[in-house]
Amino acid sequence: MKKPLRVLIVEDEFVTALDISDALHKSGFEVVKCVNTYEKAIECIEKKNPDFLILDIILNGSKSGIDIANYLTDQHQIPFIFLTSSTDERIFGHALKSSPGAYLIKPFTREELHASITLAVHNFHEKNRISQNADGKMSEDFIEICDNQKPLRLYFNEIAYAKSDHVYMELNTSYGQSYLLRSTMDALLQKLSENFCRIHRSYIVNCKHIREVKKNKLKVLNTELPIGKQYAHCLESKM
């Protein structure tokens, strides 16, 4: 069970933005919004929490797509690619410093766009999966699941929260995809790291992905989850 990748388009040419939006829809992606300035992009990132960004380098206003990329690097972990009609090597050099997933020269085909996004997302999450312990050895903080009858390693830092669904647990990731694991709440908690906490009879959360905590609920990514009274002490001990 997979959710479509939620994409924010940052493009100052209206017709081009519409073309990109149409291409994304046809490729099975969800378009969060199309914006044309740095300020609008930052606002949308904070409010909508997209899974992916398509950034035109040259934008309306004093700040560019590269500035947005630098903001993503400093404040968030969201993959992105650059679009540009410029072949200026100086601009290309500045863009590469922010480590984009791809760099597409306009015009490009829908197939090229789809391939670039798919590769950028794959490489981004493969890179994030490789964490190291203090002694420099590779960490094995993952659980084995099946996705379309294929084995998949789901790393703990990718799991934002888990929801009980009868005899299954629905694992919701930070990049917008969900997977089903046949397990009880207690059995899953025993496998997960100390960053996880049960907050309700139906929910487990990764405390590293909590964005806001209120009296009886919290926000993980853009999802509000209830906090059960009997589990509040666990959350308090983790925060």
PLY file of the C-alpha trace (Angstrom):
ply
format ascii 1.0
element vertex 239
property float x
property float y
property float z
element edge 238
property int vertex1
property int vertex2
end_header
0.00 0.00 0.00
1.75 3.13 -1.20
0.77 6.77 -1.07
1.65 8.93 -4.09
4.72 11.12 -3.74
3.60 14.67 -2.84
5.52 17.17 -4.98
5.88 20.94 -4.62
6.65 22.75 -7.89
8.63 25.98 -7.67
8.57 27.51 -11.15
8.11 31.14 -12.23
6.90 30.37 -15.77
3.17 29.75 -15.51
2.84 27.61 -18.64
5.87 25.52 -17.70
4.47 24.98 -14.20
1.19 23.73 -15.69
3.06 21.37 -18.02
5.08 19.98 -15.12
1.95 19.57 -13.01
0.20 17.69 -15.82
3.25 15.45 -16.34
3.38 14.64 -12.62
-0.29 13.72 -12.48
0.12 11.42 -15.47
3.09 9.77 -13.76
1.10 9.04 -10.61
2.45 11.81 -8.37
0.41 14.23 -6.28
1.03 17.97 -6.83
0.93 19.83 -3.52
1.05 23.28 -5.12
2.77 25.41 -7.77
4.54 28.53 -6.46
6.88 31.04 -8.08
8.92 32.71 -5.31
11.27 31.79 -2.48
8.88 33.15 0.14
5.88 31.18 -1.14
7.97 28.04 -1.37
9.17 28.30 2.25
5.63 28.93 3.46
4.35 25.88 1.58
7.20 23.68 2.84
6.35 24.56 6.43
2.57 24.21 6.07
2.24 21.32 3.60
5.39 19.27 4.30
5.87 17.97 0.73
7.83 14.78 0.01
9.75 16.24 -2.92
10.54 19.59 -4.58
11.09 20.56 -8.19
13.05 23.81 -8.17
13.50 26.24 -11.01
16.84 27.92 -10.34
15.87 31.42 -11.56
12.77 32.73 -9.76
10.82 35.93 -9.31
12.40 38.02 -6.58
15.90 38.32 -5.18
16.26 34.71 -4.05
16.67 31.66 -6.26
15.92 27.97 -6.28
19.43 27.44 -4.92
18.47 29.47 -1.83
15.48 27.16 -1.34
17.77 24.14 -1.70
20.09 25.56 0.96
17.11 26.08 3.24
16.08 22.44 2.74
19.59 21.30 3.60
19.67 23.40 6.78
16.11 22.89 8.04
14.60 19.77 6.48
15.42 16.42 4.93
13.48 16.62 1.65
14.88 15.50 -1.74
14.76 17.86 -4.73
15.87 18.37 -8.31
16.76 21.53 -10.23
15.23 22.75 -13.48
16.78 25.47 -15.59
16.92 26.82 -19.11
20.43 28.15 -18.47
23.60 26.36 -19.52
25.82 28.82 -17.62
28.62 26.78 -16.00
28.86 29.25 -13.10
25.19 28.68 -12.19
25.67 24.95 -12.64
28.62 25.03 -10.24
26.63 26.90 -7.56
23.72 24.49 -7.96
25.88 21.40 -7.50
27.05 22.63 -4.09
23.56 22.01 -2.70
23.64 18.35 -3.86
20.47 18.11 -5.97
19.08 14.73 -6.94
19.22 15.78 -10.61
19.76 18.81 -12.84
17.42 19.02 -15.84
17.84 21.44 -18.73
14.59 22.74 -20.23
12.91 21.51 -22.32
12.68 17.92 -21.06
10.27 15.06 -21.58
7.80 13.59 -19.09
9.85 10.39 -19.12
13.03 12.29 -18.25
11.26 14.11 -15.42
9.79 10.89 -14.02
13.12 9.09 -14.19
14.93 11.98 -12.49
12.44 12.12 -9.62
12.45 8.35 -9.12
16.24 8.19 -9.07
16.56 11.25 -6.81
14.13 9.79 -4.24
15.82 6.39 -4.33
19.32 7.81 -3.87
18.18 10.21 -1.15
16.64 7.49 1.00
19.44 5.02 0.36
21.86 7.66 1.62
19.75 8.34 4.72
19.50 4.64 5.47
23.26 4.42 5.95
23.78 5.54 9.52
26.81 4.81 11.64
27.32 3.98 15.29
29.88 5.85 17.36
32.47 3.14 16.64
32.04 3.64 12.90
30.32 0.31 12.24
27.23 0.11 10.09
23.97 0.21 12.03
21.33 -2.46 11.41
18.34 -0.54 12.74
15.71 -1.91 10.41
12.87 -4.39 10.15
12.18 -6.74 7.27
8.82 -6.31 5.53
7.28 -7.36 2.21
6.26 -4.87 -0.45
4.40 -6.35 -3.40
5.76 -9.77 -2.37
9.33 -8.43 -2.45
11.48 -8.25 0.71
12.29 -4.73 1.86
14.37 -3.32 4.69
12.55 -0.47 6.42
14.93 1.51 8.58
13.75 2.89 11.90
14.57 6.50 11.05
12.20 6.24 8.07
9.21 5.27 10.21
7.25 8.33 11.41
4.45 6.47 13.18
2.66 3.13 13.27
-1.08 2.50 13.52
-2.77 -0.68 14.69
-5.01 -2.26 12.05
-6.48 -5.49 13.46
-3.72 -8.11 13.17
-1.51 -5.74 11.18
0.51 -2.60 11.91
0.40 0.17 9.32
3.89 1.69 9.14
3.80 5.28 7.87
7.11 6.65 6.61
8.60 10.13 6.53
8.53 10.03 2.71
4.80 9.43 2.37
4.58 5.68 1.84
2.79 3.17 4.06
3.45 -0.54 4.54
1.56 -3.29 6.37
3.36 -5.56 8.80
1.64 -8.50 10.45
2.40 -7.81 14.10
0.97 -6.77 17.45
1.76 -3.42 19.05
3.88 -5.01 21.79
5.85 -7.17 19.37
6.61 -4.19 17.15
7.71 -2.04 20.10
10.18 -4.72 21.13
11.81 -4.54 17.69
11.98 -0.75 17.45
14.59 1.55 18.98
14.25 3.70 22.10
13.19 6.65 19.93
9.73 5.08 19.63
6.93 5.52 22.12
3.39 4.22 22.42
1.08 7.23 22.79
-2.32 5.55 22.38
-3.82 2.08 22.26
-3.64 2.37 18.45
-0.48 4.43 17.81
3.28 4.27 18.15
5.34 7.34 17.17
8.96 8.02 16.33
9.74 10.91 18.68
12.28 12.30 16.20
9.43 13.05 13.80
7.18 14.85 16.29
6.60 18.46 15.21
4.21 19.69 17.90
2.75 18.44 21.20
-0.50 19.71 22.71
-2.50 18.65 25.78
-4.10 15.53 24.33
-2.66 15.25 20.83
0.53 15.70 18.84
1.55 16.27 15.25
3.82 13.88 13.36
4.67 15.28 9.94
1.26 16.72 8.94
-0.82 14.15 10.83
-2.44 14.80 14.22
-2.55 11.79 16.53
-4.33 11.40 19.89
-2.43 10.96 23.15
-4.02 8.47 25.55
-3.89 9.44 29.24
-2.32 6.16 30.28
0.51 6.60 27.75
1.32 10.29 28.39
4.08 9.44 30.88
5.96 7.49 28.20
5.90 10.47 25.88
7.05 12.83 28.64
10.03 10.60 29.38
11.11 10.71 25.73
10.78 14.45 25.18
0 1
1 2
2 3
3 4
4 5
5 6
6 7
7 8
8 9
9 10
10 11
11 12
12 13
13 14
14 15
15 16
16 17
17 18
18 19
19 20
20 21
21 22
22 23
23 24
24 25
25 26
26 27
27 28
28 29
29 30
30 31
31 32
32 33
33 34
34 35
35 36
36 37
37 38
38 39
39 40
40 41
41 42
42 43
43 44
44 45
45 46
46 47
47 48
48 49
49 50
50 51
51 52
52 53
53 54
54 55
55 56
56 57
57 58
58 59
59 60
60 61
61 62
62 63
63 64
64 65
65 66
66 67
67 68
68 69
69 70
70 71
71 72
72 73
73 74
74 75
75 76
76 77
77 78
78 79
79 80
80 81
81 82
82 83
83 84
84 85
85 86
86 87
87 88
88 89
89 90
90 91
91 92
92 93
93 94
94 95
95 96
96 97
97 98
98 99
99 100
100 101
101 102
102 103
103 104
104 105
105 106
106 107
107 108
108 109
109 110
110 111
111 112
112 113
113 114
114 115
115 116
116 117
117 118
118 119
119 120
120 121
121 122
122 123
123 124
124 125
125 126
126 127
127 128
128 129
129 130
130 131
131 132
132 133
133 134
134 135
135 136
136 137
137 138
138 139
139 140
140 141
141 142
142 143
143 144
144 145
145 146
146 147
147 148
148 149
149 150
150 151
151 152
152 153
153 154
154 155
155 156
156 157
157 158
158 159
159 160
160 161
161 162
162 163
163 164
164 165
165 166
166 167
167 168
168 169
169 170
170 171
171 172
172 173
173 174
174 175
175 176
176 177
177 178
178 179
179 180
180 181
181 182
182 183
183 184
184 185
185 186
186 187
187 188
188 189
189 190
190 191
191 192
192 193
193 194
194 195
195 196
196 197
197 198
198 199
199 200
200 201
201 202
202 203
203 204
204 205
205 206
206 207
207 208
208 209
209 210
210 211
211 212
212 213
213 214
214 215
215 216
216 217
217 218
218 219
219 220
220 221
221 222
222 223
223 224
224 225
225 226
226 227
227 228
228 229
229 230
230 231
231 232
232 233
233 234
234 235
235 236
236 237
237 238
